[in-house]
Amino acid sequence: MPFFDTFSCCNSLLFLHLPFLGYTELYLSLLVIVCILFTLSLLRAFLHARSLSSALSAPYLSAPSLAVVFLLLAVALYTQLHTPSSSSSVLSWIQALDMARVDDDSVALHQWCAAQTPSSAASSFTTEPTLVQVLTAQEANYYANKVKENRKYWIHMNERAGPLPAFTYGAYWMYLSFAKQMPSAASVREWARVVPKVTLQDLFEKMEGGAVTSRLRYEEAVGAYNEHFREEYGPVYDKVRAALQEVLRSEVVYAADNDDDNDGDGVSWALPGFNIQLHHRVFQEDVYQAHIDGTGSPVRFSYSDSQCSDSKRTSFTLALETTEGTGLDYWMLDDQLCSVAYVNEQVSQGCGNVARCFVKKRLEYKPGYMAVHEGALIHGVGAWRYDGGASKARITMQAFSAFCDGKLRFFF
C-alpha cells in the first residue's frame, strides 16, 4: 500500500491512513503532518547550521511561522478535547479505558445488578454465548465487499469517535438519537405522515458536510435504510432469521417487517445494521465500554409491560470481515469463586461485593459466524491487534431484541 492512503465515505468525508497510527479524519491528519514536517525542518536546521545563532535565524523559526504552527496545534487539541458532546472527543476514548473493566464500581456491574432477580442471576454462571455459522467464507467476503461498495451511506460516529474511523451503516436508534430525545413509535409514525418517503440516495444528496450521527435523525433515516437493506442484503436477513430460530427455539421476527407501530407504514424500527471500524492504533486498547444490552428498547413502546419479558432478550453479532484478534469480551460468574447463594444474596443487597465472582472470557469472531448471547450478559467489543495494514476492516452486522407478544423482535 502507499505510504499515505486515503479513504472516502459518508457522503464526502475523507480519512487519511497515517503510518504507525491508522486512519484519521483528514482535517486532523493534515494538522499532524504539518507539525511533523515542521519538526523535521527544525531538526534539519540545527543539524546543518554552523552555529546556534544561524539555526535560530532560519525562516521557519520566525515569529509568524511559530505562531501558525502553535495555532494549528491549539485548534487540533481544542477540537478533540473540547467538543459539544462530552462523548465525542479523543479524551472520552482515553477515559473509556476505565469503563472496559468490571469491578464493584463499574457501570456494567450496576447495569447487570439492576437487571437481575435472585432467580435469574444463576444463568450468569452457565449461559455462554453461542457461535453459529450463517454464511460461508465466500459469502461473508462478498457481503463485506458490498458493505464497502456502499460506504457513501456509512455514517461517521462523530459524537462518540471524534476523528477516529468508527462508523455505523444503518439507523441505530442509540447512535442517531445520542444526546437527543429517544424515538418512540408515536414520533416515527408522525414523521411518516408528514414527510414524503425518500430513498437513501435522496436523503444523502441533501446532506451537506458529510454523513455524521450529529446531523441525522433516526426518524428520517429508518425507512430509507430499511428499503436499501432489503434490496442489498435480503438473503443475509433470511439466513440470520433462520439461524436465530434454530438456536433460540423461539419465533423470530424483524421489528421492521412486523409493522409494530400498527398503522400500516411499516417503517418504525430498523432492520439489523452494520458497525465498521477501520485500522487505528487506539483499537488495540480496551476503549469500548463493558455493558449489558439494556431493557430500554424502543420496540417496547408498541407494547404494554405485561406483553413483554425482559429476561428473554437476546443480541447477535454477525462477523463479515475481521482483523487478527477481533472478538467479543464477556464476563461470566464462576462457581469456583462464589456460590449461587452468595450471588443471590449480593443481588438482593445491591451487588456491593460481587465483582470478584466474575471472570473475563473471550469469543473470537470468524467471518460468516454469528455470536448469539443473552442481552443481560456483561460484554464489550474486545481490543484487536494493530498490524499497520489498511486492507481489512472490522465489519459486523448487529441487532438487539425485545421479547414481546410471544416473539423475539430484532431491531437495530
Secondary structure, DSSP 8 states (H G I E B T S, - for coil): --SSEEEEETTTEEEEEETTTEEEEHHHHHHHHHHHHHHHHHHHHHHH-SSHHHHHTSGGGSHHHHHHHHHHHHHHHHHHHS-SSTTSSHHHHHHHTTTSS--TT-HHHHHHHHT--TTTTTHHHH---EEEE-S-HHHHHHHHHHHHHTGGG-EE-HHHHTTS-EEEES--HHHHTTTS----HHHHHHHHHHS----HHHHHHT--S--BGGG--HHHHHHHHHHHHHHHHHHHHHHHHHHHHHHHTS-EEETTTTTTTSSS---SS---EEEEE--BGGGGS--S--B---S--GGGGGS-GGGEEGGG-EEEEEEEE--TT-EEEEEEE-TTT--HHHHHHHHHTT-TT-GGGEEEEEEE--TTEEEEEETTSEEEE------S--S--EEEEEEEEEEETTEEEEE-
